[in-house]
Amino acid sequence: MEQDILTLAALVAAFVGVAKAYGVKAKHSSAIALAVATVIVLVPAEVRDKIILISTIGLTASGAYSYVKKREDGGNG
């Protein structure tokens, strides 16, 4: 898992960004980051691998969709 620390940090940051987009106040960002990181680290390795896979696919797809949607609407991206 040590080699995945950067990947996990990016996923945790993405989840915090999603929470902020839903209106969670910035002062709660650290608590959300710790909670997400705790779940990812403490679950069994098989479950963690699935969480990472699902998160990577889901967050990448939603980010790609947001970017494409803005371009279709005539936005700058």
Residue, then its C-alpha position, 0 to 999 in steps of 0.5 A: m500500500e505504501q506505493d499507492i499513497l500518492t494515489l490515495a491522497a489524490l482520491v481523498a482530495a477528490f472526495v473532499g472536492v466533491a463534498k465541497a461542491y455539495g455545499v460542505k463548508a471548507k472548515h470541515s475539509s480536514a475532518i472529511a479527508l481524515a474520515v475518507a482516509t480512515v475508511i480506505v486504510l482500515v478496510p481489508a485489502e480486497v475491499r480497499d482495492k475495490i474502493i480504489l477502483i470504483s473511486t478512480i473510475g467514478l471520479t474520472a468519469s464525473g470529471a470528464y463529463s463535467y468538462v465535456k458538458k461545459r464545452e457543449d454549453g459554450g463555456n471555456g472549460 
